[in-house]
């Protein structure tokens, strides 16, 4: 997943994640259109728009590698 200019691209493997994780990743990437770096302002934007942010980050830490596995 990455943001380039005003475009946001997502890896197709994200479809294997739970919906609350997908929501978090989408908000995370869209927040980069407003705030380019992971500043406190950036995290405030993400946190304000993703009530399950911490749960999603924890899921990615624990299970994120699974997204890279073959189906």
N, C-alpha and C positions, 0 to 999 in steps of 0.2 A: 504494500500500500504506500502510495506517495502522493504528494501534492506538488504539481509543477505549474508555476504561474497561477492561472485561475482554473486549472484542471485537477480533478481528483481521480486517481486510478486505484482500483482494488484488485487484489489477487483473487482469482476464482476460487482458491482453496478456502476462502473465508466462508463459503456456503456450508462448510462442515462444522462451523462453530454455532453455539446456541444463539438465539436471537438477541439476548441481552448483550452478548459480546459483539455481535455485528452492529448493534445500535451504538455501542461505545466506540468502535473503530470508525464508524461513519462520522460521528460527532467529532472525534479526535482529528480526523483528516480535514473536515470542514472548518474546524477551529484554526487550522493552519492558514486558511485563506484570510483570516483576520489578524492572527498573531503568528508570525513565521517560526518562532522558536518556542521551546518549552519553558517559557517564563512563568512567573506566578500568575500573570494576567491570562495566559493561555490556559493554565490548569483551572482557573476560576471559570472560564468560558465552558470548558469541558464538564466540570463538576456541576455547574448550574443547569446544564442541559442533559446530563446523564446521571440520574439518581442511583444507578447501579454501577457507577464507575469503579469503585473499589472491588466489588464482586467480580466485575469483568477483568480487571487487571490481575486479580488473583487467579482467575480461571486461565488466563493466558500464560501466567507464570507456570502453572501446574500442568496445563494440557496443550499449550501452544504448539509444541513439537508435533503433536498428533495431526495438525493441519498440513504438515509436510509429507505425511505418509500416503502411500498409494491407496486408492479406494479399492 
